[in-house]
């Protein structure tokens, strides 16, 4: 059992540290795809090392301590290697802001670095204090991330029910062909009209870059890229930036 040590007039006192109580929280578990390979390459590849540093700085700027404190919201953020945990109280208006923060993070990772991520967002009992986190909600978020399969941040149906208290958030959420809700990271502008042509053009260039990499020859990776192409094309078709050329699927390199 861990103890807190304090000094009193009569000497030192050991006080048993009680385990924190579970709270009802919404938790997002994110996995940065390709992170392990990037770390391995960074040991002897300067370009990979710079990319790794920039990816970590982007994550920190969107979800880190300064970002969460600066927002004035009770968000808690933890990161270990390629995994990100961020949680907040299960209140609709706070959850909505947290989802939009994740939306910006996912969009920036792709548009700035050609890096994809996948995640799951659930609600339930959770202990999250600094880098300590555990509880049923975390396990459910981890399972939802794994079942998402594609580069999306999937949202559980209980979270969707919670968001009925802040319906503005539904404009930033779509469902895939399986009916799974996910954060729509191509719909991330302040005016609610989705990305403008310049934003789509930037994303398009990065997706083209991904399609031309050696990793695209891997069948599992290729499935993710094909999903991304379909998602991008659907987003362009329903946006005011419809003059942006659609992406074409390519044969594996």
Backbone bond lengths (Angstrom), bond angles and torsions (degrees), N, CA, C in turn:
res aa  C-N    CA-C-N  psi(-1)  N-CA   C-N-CA  omega(-1)  CA-C   N-CA-C  phi
1 X - - - 1.470 - - 1.527 109.23 -
2 X 1.323 119.89 130.91 1.471 121.27 178.41 1.525 111.06 -73.79
3 X 1.347 115.73 150.72 1.459 121.75 -179.35 1.523 109.85 -127.21
4 X 1.335 115.90 150.94 1.456 122.36 167.56 1.524 107.46 -97.28
5 X 1.335 116.75 136.99 1.463 121.96 -179.29 1.524 108.93 -107.99
6 X 1.305 116.63 127.55 1.460 120.86 178.40 1.527 109.37 -136.08
7 X 1.349 114.67 151.93 1.457 120.17 -179.65 1.511 110.17 -101.38
8 X 1.322 117.08 132.20 1.460 122.61 178.37 1.534 108.47 -119.71
9 X 1.344 115.93 -179.23 1.474 119.93 179.15 1.522 112.11 -63.91
10 X 1.316 116.88 -25.03 1.467 120.38 -176.74 1.523 112.69 -100.35
11 X 1.319 117.25 -1.85 1.468 118.73 179.73 1.526 111.67 139.92
12 X 1.327 115.09 -155.92 1.456 121.31 -179.02 1.519 110.34 -95.17
13 X 1.341 116.33 142.72 1.462 121.85 -178.98 1.521 109.78 -123.54
14 X 1.328 115.58 134.78 1.455 121.88 174.33 1.532 108.88 -102.48
15 X 1.322 116.08 122.85 1.464 120.92 -180.00 1.525 109.00 -116.82
16 X 1.342 117.99 123.22 1.471 119.24 179.13 1.531 110.84 -58.29
17 X 1.328 116.09 133.57 1.458 121.04 178.76 1.525 108.94 -89.01
18 X 1.324 115.92 117.63 1.457 120.38 -177.20 1.520 110.50 -76.94
19 X 1.321 115.44 145.26 1.462 120.17 177.00 1.527 109.22 -66.66
20 X 1.322 118.04 138.70 1.474 120.03 -179.72 1.518 111.19 -67.04
21 X 1.315 114.94 154.05 1.464 120.44 179.04 1.523 110.12 -79.33
22 X 1.326 115.34 151.34 1.451 120.08 172.26 1.524 109.78 -68.62
23 X 1.327 115.51 144.49 1.457 121.97 172.99 1.522 108.79 -120.80
24 X 1.314 116.54 154.48 1.456 120.75 172.17 1.527 107.40 -81.53
25 X 1.337 115.63 108.24 1.455 120.87 -174.98 1.529 110.83 -133.42
26 X 1.306 114.29 154.93 1.458 120.60 169.98 1.520 106.93 -95.11
27 X 1.331 116.84 130.44 1.457 120.83 -176.28 1.523 109.78 -128.27
28 X 1.316 115.31 138.44 1.461 122.35 174.71 1.522 108.66 -113.54
29 X 1.324 115.25 129.33 1.465 121.31 172.46 1.523 107.58 -110.67
30 X 1.332 117.30 122.82 1.460 122.35 -178.72 1.520 110.60 -119.66
31 X 1.324 114.85 139.88 1.456 122.59 176.60 1.530 108.05 -117.99
32 X 1.324 117.50 123.34 1.460 121.65 177.22 1.530 107.80 -82.61
33 X 1.329 117.28 113.24 1.456 121.43 -174.45 1.532 110.57 -72.69
34 X 1.312 115.92 135.94 1.456 121.33 -179.99 1.511 114.46 79.64
35 X 1.329 117.40 7.25 1.466 120.58 -174.92 1.529 111.55 -66.34
36 X 1.340 116.68 -41.45 1.462 120.42 -177.99 1.526 110.87 -60.32
37 X 1.328 116.24 -45.19 1.459 120.10 178.64 1.529 110.96 -63.52
38 X 1.334 116.38 -39.08 1.466 120.78 179.52 1.522 110.76 -63.21
39 X 1.333 117.04 -41.57 1.463 120.77 178.69 1.527 110.60 -63.00
40 X 1.330 115.95 -44.17 1.467 119.21 179.99 1.520 111.59 -62.24
41 X 1.321 117.13 -42.77 1.462 120.79 -179.34 1.526 112.19 -68.78
42 X 1.331 116.02 -28.08 1.464 119.90 -174.87 1.527 112.86 -67.92
43 X 1.336 118.03 -16.92 1.465 119.45 -178.51 1.524 112.23 -69.00
44 X 1.347 117.72 -26.52 1.471 119.25 -179.98 1.522 112.90 -137.90
45 X 1.333 116.15 18.96 1.464 121.14 -179.40 1.526 107.93 -132.45
46 X 1.331 116.12 108.95 1.464 120.33 -175.63 1.523 111.69 -61.61
47 X 1.331 117.23 -38.99 1.462 120.63 -179.89 1.516 111.29 -63.02
48 X 1.335 116.41 -42.09 1.462 120.32 177.31 1.518 110.95 -65.95
49 X 1.337 117.06 -36.01 1.462 120.89 179.63 1.524 110.92 -65.62
50 X 1.324 116.92 -41.38 1.464 120.76 177.96 1.528 110.45 -65.73
51 X 1.342 116.71 -42.49 1.466 120.11 178.79 1.520 110.66 -62.00
52 X 1.326 117.43 -43.76 1.460 121.54 179.36 1.520 110.52 -58.96
53 X 1.333 116.37 -46.34 1.465 119.92 179.77 1.524 110.78 -61.70
54 X 1.322 117.45 -43.20 1.463 120.38 -178.21 1.524 112.05 -67.64
55 X 1.319 117.01 -37.06 1.469 120.37 176.71 1.526 110.06 -62.42
56 X 1.330 116.82 -45.54 1.469 120.76 -179.61 1.527 111.10 -64.74
57 X 1.328 117.22 -37.87 1.464 120.25 177.55 1.529 111.07 -66.10
58 X 1.331 117.32 -38.36 1.467 120.59 177.34 1.515 110.86 -63.18
59 X 1.325 116.59 -44.11 1.472 120.44 178.41 1.522 110.06 -61.52
60 X 1.327 116.19 -44.82 1.467 120.25 -178.68 1.522 111.23 -63.81
61 X 1.338 117.16 -38.54 1.469 119.63 -177.71 1.519 112.22 -69.52
62 X 1.337 117.53 -29.96 1.460 120.75 -178.72 1.520 113.51 -89.86
63 X 1.335 116.39 -32.69 1.472 119.19 -172.08 1.512 114.79 -126.67
64 X 1.327 118.13 -8.83 1.453 121.13 -172.34 1.506 114.86 -71.82
65 X 1.323 114.67 -174.33 1.465 121.71 -173.74 1.520 111.91 -58.60
66 X 1.328 117.40 -47.69 1.462 120.24 -178.56 1.526 111.02 -62.70
67 X 1.341 116.46 -38.78 1.461 119.92 -179.05 1.517 111.61 -67.86
68 X 1.340 116.79 -42.27 1.459 119.36 -177.29 1.525 111.51 -72.05
69 X 1.341 117.07 -37.77 1.464 119.70 177.23 1.526 110.51 -69.82
70 X 1.323 115.02 -42.32 1.463 119.33 -178.69 1.503 113.48 -64.24
71 X 1.326 117.03 -27.18 1.460 120.10 -179.47 1.527 111.83 -74.91
72 X 1.332 117.09 -18.13 1.458 120.48 -176.71 1.515 113.12 75.30
73 X 1.342 117.14 9.81 1.454 121.29 -178.00 1.527 110.05 -104.02
74 X 1.342 116.38 149.09 1.469 119.86 -179.27 1.529 111.38 -80.50
75 X 1.332 116.11 64.28 1.460 121.28 177.23 1.524 108.95 -96.66
76 X 1.316 116.95 144.78 1.463 121.76 175.09 1.520 107.04 -122.05
77 X 1.327 115.40 133.49 1.464 122.09 -173.94 1.517 109.96 -126.37
78 X 1.317 116.43 136.51 1.461 122.07 174.77 1.515 108.36 -138.67
79 X 1.316 116.01 148.66 1.458 120.08 176.43 1.506 110.20 -141.58
80 X 1.329 115.63 138.38 1.444 122.14 173.50 1.513 108.77 -141.61
81 X 1.336 116.72 113.80 1.464 121.83 -178.20 1.521 110.01 54.38
82 X 1.355 117.56 -119.20 1.466 120.51 -174.64 1.515 113.12 -92.04
83 X 1.329 118.50 7.65 1.465 121.94 -175.59 1.523 111.12 -111.84
84 X 1.326 115.19 139.11 1.465 122.31 178.07 1.519 107.89 -124.20
85 X 1.313 115.90 133.32 1.466 122.23 174.29 1.516 107.51 -120.15
86 X 1.315 116.96 128.26 1.462 120.71 174.76 1.529 107.20 -138.75
87 X 1.314 116.55 134.25 1.458 119.73 -177.33 1.519 110.82 -139.53
88 X 1.333 114.91 162.79 1.466 121.38 178.62 1.521 108.54 -154.36
89 X 1.336 117.52 163.34 1.460 119.77 175.04 1.531 111.23 -58.29
90 X 1.312 115.96 150.38 1.471 121.11 -176.39 1.532 110.69 -79.36
91 X 1.333 114.95 63.91 1.463 121.53 176.25 1.525 108.03 -118.67
92 X 1.325 118.71 128.37 1.473 121.36 -169.71 1.511 114.59 -52.80
93 X 1.344 117.74 -43.62 1.466 119.03 -175.58 1.517 111.91 -68.86
94 X 1.338 117.83 -31.00 1.461 120.79 177.86 1.523 110.23 -77.04
95 X 1.317 116.14 -40.79 1.470 120.53 178.85 1.524 109.98 -61.53
96 X 1.332 117.09 -41.27 1.456 120.34 179.57 1.510 112.42 -59.61
97 X 1.329 116.61 -42.19 1.464 120.42 179.04 1.527 110.37 -68.05
98 X 1.326 116.92 -38.64 1.458 119.84 178.22 1.533 110.83 -62.40
99 X 1.332 117.08 -41.55 1.458 120.31 179.11 1.527 111.31 -64.14
100 X 1.326 117.01 -38.80 1.465 118.99 178.98 1.536 111.11 -69.34
101 X 1.326 117.18 -30.94 1.465 120.06 174.65 1.530 109.87 -64.97
102 X 1.339 116.27 -42.24 1.460 120.38 177.04 1.520 110.97 -65.96
103 X 1.325 116.26 -34.93 1.467 120.99 177.50 1.530 110.48 -61.15
104 X 1.311 116.81 -44.94 1.464 121.03 178.65 1.527 111.13 -65.73
105 X 1.330 116.14 -41.44 1.458 119.76 179.01 1.525 110.61 -60.28
106 X 1.323 116.50 -48.02 1.460 119.78 -177.92 1.528 111.41 -63.59
107 X 1.331 116.28 -41.71 1.454 120.08 178.01 1.516 112.63 -65.00
108 X 1.332 117.31 -40.00 1.462 120.80 -179.32 1.528 112.12 -70.21
109 X 1.331 117.22 -37.23 1.458 119.38 178.16 1.522 110.99 -60.91
110 X 1.339 116.34 -39.64 1.464 119.68 179.41 1.526 111.32 -75.08
111 X 1.327 117.18 -51.41 1.471 119.98 -172.41 1.523 112.63 -70.34
112 X 1.328 118.29 -30.33 1.463 121.32 -176.72 1.526 113.17 -95.12
113 X 1.344 116.56 -31.48 1.463 119.32 -170.05 1.530 114.34 -128.85
114 X 1.332 118.81 -2.64 1.469 121.93 -174.88 1.531 111.02 56.89
115 X 1.331 115.95 39.86 1.465 122.45 179.96 1.528 108.32 -116.19
116 X 1.326 115.76 134.75 1.458 121.48 -178.92 1.523 110.01 -105.71
117 X 1.318 115.81 155.51 1.456 119.65 173.44 1.530 109.32 -138.78
118 X 1.303 114.26 161.78 1.468 121.89 -179.98 1.522 107.27 -137.06
119 X 1.322 117.54 147.40 1.457 118.10 -177.65 1.506 113.37 -160.85
120 X 1.331 114.33 176.42 1.450 122.26 176.06 1.516 109.57 -139.64
121 X 1.324 116.73 141.21 1.465 122.68 -179.65 1.522 107.83 -123.22
122 X 1.334 116.52 121.29 1.458 121.44 -178.36 1.529 109.65 -134.21
123 X 1.320 115.45 176.10 1.465 121.09 179.59 1.519 108.78 -135.85
124 X 1.333 116.00 143.26 1.454 120.17 178.54 1.510 111.22 159.65
125 X 1.335 117.17 -168.62 1.468 121.30 -178.86 1.524 111.07 -65.68
126 X 1.333 115.71 131.36 1.461 120.57 -177.43 1.516 109.71 -152.43
127 X 1.326 115.57 141.09 1.460 122.63 165.13 1.521 106.39 -108.45
128 X 1.326 116.76 124.07 1.469 121.16 179.44 1.520 107.34 -141.91
129 X 1.311 114.93 103.26 1.469 121.27 -179.51 1.518 107.83 -134.65
130 X 1.336 116.22 106.32 1.457 119.64 -175.83 1.519 110.27 63.34
131 X 1.339 115.48 -127.62 1.463 120.04 178.74 1.523 112.67 -93.51
132 X 1.323 117.05 13.30 1.460 121.65 175.21 1.521 108.60 -101.69
133 X 1.313 116.75 122.53 1.461 120.08 178.74 1.528 108.90 -149.96
134 X 1.328 115.30 137.05 1.457 120.85 176.79 1.522 108.59 -164.85
135 X 1.301 115.12 162.17 1.459 120.29 178.05 1.516 111.53 137.22
136 X 1.325 117.00 165.26 1.466 121.25 -179.87 1.527 113.60 -56.22
137 X 1.340 117.87 -36.36 1.470 120.15 -178.22 1.528 110.49 -63.63
138 X 1.332 117.04 -39.31 1.463 120.09 178.41 1.527 110.85 -64.98
139 X 1.324 117.27 -44.30 1.461 120.78 179.97 1.528 111.15 -62.22
140 X 1.326 115.93 -39.03 1.468 119.73 178.78 1.528 110.91 -68.08
141 X 1.339 117.40 -38.57 1.466 120.47 177.98 1.519 110.63 -64.61
142 X 1.320 116.68 -40.25 1.467 121.28 178.06 1.526 110.50 -62.93
143 X 1.335 116.82 -43.61 1.471 120.27 179.30 1.517 111.42 -66.79
144 X 1.328 117.21 -37.82 1.472 120.68 179.42 1.524 110.37 -66.96
145 X 1.329 117.33 -39.35 1.474 120.14 177.22 1.519 110.68 -60.95
146 X 1.326 117.25 -42.68 1.459 120.62 -179.02 1.524 111.43 -66.35
147 X 1.329 116.62 -39.10 1.469 119.72 -178.12 1.525 112.28 -76.06
148 X 1.343 117.15 -19.54 1.471 119.38 179.59 1.518 110.88 -61.94
149 X 1.330 117.46 -37.57 1.469 124.79 174.50 1.531 113.22 68.43
150 X 1.317 118.18 -48.36 1.453 122.60 -177.08 1.540 111.25 -90.35
151 X 1.339 118.30 167.30 1.479 120.23 -179.54 1.521 112.33 -73.81
152 X 1.319 115.75 71.61 1.466 122.99 178.82 1.516 108.84 -136.10
153 X 1.326 116.31 158.47 1.462 121.69 169.89 1.518 106.32 -103.66
154 X 1.328 115.72 101.74 1.460 121.77 -176.48 1.525 110.91 -77.91
155 X 1.323 116.06 149.30 1.463 122.80 -177.78 1.522 108.50 -120.84
156 X 1.321 116.52 131.72 1.462 119.86 -179.30 1.521 110.85 -72.52
157 X 1.311 115.73 157.16 1.470 120.41 179.30 1.531 112.32 -63.86
158 X 1.356 120.08 -37.06 1.472 118.68 174.68 1.531 113.03 -60.22
159 X 1.330 118.05 -34.99 1.464 119.99 176.16 1.530 109.61 -68.54
160 X 1.320 117.53 -39.94 1.470 121.03 177.03 1.529 109.94 -59.78
161 X 1.315 116.64 -40.15 1.467 120.53 177.71 1.526 110.61 -64.18
162 X 1.317 116.37 -41.84 1.465 120.98 178.37 1.521 111.05 -61.29
163 X 1.333 116.95 -37.61 1.464 121.72 -176.75 1.528 112.97 -71.55
164 X 1.313 117.97 -8.28 1.462 119.31 174.20 1.522 111.06 -60.61
165 X 1.336 115.88 -19.74 1.458 120.36 175.99 1.516 113.07 -78.79
166 X 1.315 117.48 -6.50 1.471 122.50 177.38 1.529 107.38 -145.65
167 X 1.326 118.23 69.94 1.473 121.96 -169.55 1.519 114.74 -63.58
168 X 1.341 119.05 -16.71 1.458 120.17 177.19 1.530 111.69 -56.34
169 X 1.317 116.10 -25.78 1.459 120.94 -176.22 1.527 112.18 -68.83
170 X 1.335 117.17 -24.67 1.461 119.49 -176.06 1.522 112.45 -65.19
171 X 1.339 118.10 -19.86 1.469 120.44 176.72 1.521 111.57 -66.78
172 X 1.323 117.59 -16.51 1.464 122.55 -177.66 1.526 111.84 -106.13
173 X 1.324 117.29 14.43 1.461 121.96 -177.03 1.526 108.83 -128.90
174 X 1.333 116.27 139.12 1.455 121.93 174.10 1.520 109.18 -128.68
175 X 1.325 115.81 170.43 1.464 121.04 174.68 1.521 108.88 -116.86
176 X 1.330 115.96 141.77 1.463 118.68 177.69 1.531 109.91 -83.91
177 X 1.320 117.14 -174.92 1.471 120.50 -175.80 1.524 111.97 -65.11
178 X 1.334 117.50 -18.95 1.465 121.10 176.53 1.519 112.08 -85.87
179 X 1.339 116.12 -6.94 1.454 120.56 -176.52 1.512 113.90 88.72
180 X 1.346 117.78 8.49 1.462 121.67 -178.77 1.524 109.47 -80.76
181 X 1.346 118.88 124.37 1.479 120.12 176.65 1.528 110.50 -69.91
182 X 1.331 116.56 143.53 1.458 120.21 176.11 1.520 109.48 -149.84
183 X 1.327 115.93 157.36 1.461 122.30 179.69 1.522 108.94 -68.62
184 X 1.319 116.40 127.36 1.461 122.70 -177.61 1.522 108.95 -89.07
185 X 1.330 117.30 91.51 1.462 119.31 -173.01 1.524 113.13 -82.75
186 X 1.316 118.39 2.40 1.461 120.55 168.68 1.531 111.43 -96.21
187 X 1.322 116.52 12.63 1.466 120.92 -178.50 1.518 107.94 -129.21
188 X 1.351 115.17 59.41 1.461 118.93 -166.47 1.523 113.63 -122.80
189 X 1.334 117.40 36.73 1.464 118.33 177.65 1.518 110.25 -104.03
190 X 1.323 115.80 155.60 1.459 120.85 -175.88 1.529 112.57 -66.17
191 X 1.346 117.62 -26.16 1.466 118.87 -176.54 1.526 112.97 -86.93
192 X 1.337 117.14 2.21 1.453 120.24 176.98 1.508 114.36 74.07
193 X 1.316 117.74 12.67 1.469 121.21 -178.98 1.526 112.63 -103.59
194 X 1.310 117.82 9.29 1.449 120.03 -179.23 1.508 111.62 81.33
195 X 1.324 115.95 -178.46 1.456 120.54 179.09 1.526 110.81 -64.25
196 X 1.313 116.06 147.18 1.450 121.29 172.55 1.529 109.00 -85.37
197 X 1.330 116.24 175.49 1.462 120.58 -174.39 1.528 111.93 -55.99
198 X 1.345 117.29 -40.93 1.463 120.05 -178.47 1.523 111.41 -63.10
199 X 1.324 116.66 -38.76 1.461 120.51 178.60 1.518 111.89 -66.86
200 X 1.332 116.44 -44.57 1.459 119.63 177.57 1.525 110.75 -63.35
201 X 1.318 117.04 -39.05 1.459 120.54 -179.93 1.526 110.85 -62.10
202 X 1.333 115.74 -40.60 1.464 120.25 178.87 1.521 111.08 -65.42
203 X 1.343 116.40 -44.92 1.461 119.89 177.55 1.529 110.79 -62.87
204 X 1.331 115.53 -41.00 1.466 119.42 -178.32 1.529 111.14 -60.46
205 X 1.309 116.44 -42.85 1.463 120.43 -179.97 1.531 111.43 -62.26
206 X 1.325 116.13 -39.06 1.469 119.32 -179.42 1.530 111.29 -71.31
207 X 1.337 117.09 -36.36 1.463 119.50 177.16 1.528 109.99 -66.89
208 X 1.332 116.86 -41.23 1.463 120.47 175.10 1.534 110.41 -57.76
209 X 1.308 115.30 -40.12 1.467 119.87 178.27 1.529 110.96 -62.07
210 X 1.333 117.05 -42.93 1.459 120.82 178.30 1.527 111.35 -63.01
211 X 1.320 116.67 -40.97 1.462 121.08 -177.35 1.522 112.39 -64.98
212 X 1.324 116.78 -22.16 1.465 120.56 -177.39 1.530 112.88 -97.18
213 X 1.340 118.05 1.85 1.459 120.43 -178.53 1.524 110.83 -82.83
214 X 1.331 118.20 156.37 1.466 121.08 176.61 1.526 113.00 -57.73
215 X 1.337 116.78 -29.76 1.469 119.55 -179.37 1.515 112.21 -61.29
216 X 1.338 117.63 -25.02 1.460 120.87 -178.33 1.518 112.43 -65.95
217 X 1.330 117.83 -14.90 1.463 121.14 177.58 1.523 111.99 -75.35
218 X 1.345 116.59 -18.37 1.467 121.02 177.66 1.528 109.52 -74.01
219 X 1.309 116.77 129.30 1.469 120.78 -174.32 1.517 112.38 -59.19
220 X 1.331 117.31 -42.05 1.467 120.10 -178.64 1.527 111.43 -68.10
221 X 1.336 115.54 -41.02 1.462 119.34 177.62 1.520 109.61 -66.06
222 X 1.320 116.32 -40.83 1.468 120.54 -178.28 1.521 111.28 -59.89
223 X 1.336 117.06 -38.16 1.470 120.72 178.74 1.528 110.57 -61.11
224 X 1.327 116.73 -39.14 1.465 120.81 178.12 1.529 110.94 -66.47
225 X 1.337 116.47 -41.42 1.460 119.99 179.84 1.530 111.36 -67.13
226 X 1.331 116.66 -38.90 1.468 119.93 178.12 1.529 110.50 -63.07
227 X 1.323 116.13 -39.83 1.476 119.97 176.95 1.525 109.57 -62.63
228 X 1.325 116.35 -42.77 1.460 121.25 -178.63 1.526 110.85 -63.52
229 X 1.335 117.93 -40.60 1.457 121.40 177.94 1.528 110.32 -61.70
230 X 1.334 117.11 -45.49 1.473 120.94 179.65 1.522 111.11 -63.35
231 X 1.314 115.91 -41.64 1.470 120.70 179.46 1.520 110.67 -64.69
232 X 1.328 117.07 -44.75 1.469 121.03 178.52 1.529 110.60 -60.25
233 X 1.319 117.88 -48.73 1.465 121.21 -178.12 1.526 111.79 -61.31
234 X 1.340 116.79 -40.45 1.471 120.10 178.49 1.519 110.58 -64.60
235 X 1.355 117.03 -38.35 1.461 120.91 179.95 1.524 110.95 -66.50
236 X 1.340 116.77 -40.59 1.470 120.23 178.96 1.532 110.44 -63.29
237 X 1.314 116.47 -43.18 1.463 120.97 -176.15 1.528 112.46 -63.21
238 X 1.342 116.69 -29.80 1.467 118.67 -177.30 1.524 112.18 -100.37
239 X 1.324 117.64 12.97 1.458 120.54 -177.10 1.521 111.37 -114.14
240 X 1.354 117.15 163.69 1.463 120.58 173.92 1.528 112.61 -67.03
241 X 1.348 116.91 -10.82 1.460 121.04 -178.30 1.528 110.62 -94.17
242 X 1.322 116.56 34.98 1.459 120.62 -172.59 1.520 113.72 -66.57
243 X 1.352 117.19 -8.74 1.467 118.96 177.78 1.525 112.40 -77.32
244 X 1.321 117.63 -9.58 1.460 120.96 177.62 1.528 108.46 -69.03
245 X 1.344 118.98 129.59 1.472 120.89 -179.14 1.525 111.87 -60.34
246 X 1.322 114.99 140.90 1.460 119.43 176.56 1.518 109.62 -73.42
247 X 1.317 115.42 158.36 1.457 121.19 176.75 1.528 109.52 -85.88
248 X 1.302 115.84 148.13 1.457 121.16 175.14 1.510 109.51 -110.58
249 X 1.314 115.53 141.25 1.463 118.60 175.48 1.511 109.07 -70.70
250 X 1.332 115.08 142.06 1.459 120.22 -179.13 1.517 109.59 -115.49
251 X 1.318 114.71 156.88 1.456 119.15 169.88 1.528 107.92 -68.30
252 X 1.312 115.09 149.92 1.464 118.63 -179.46 1.522 110.39 -60.28
253 X 1.341 117.77 138.71 1.456 120.56 -178.63 1.538 111.63 -68.66
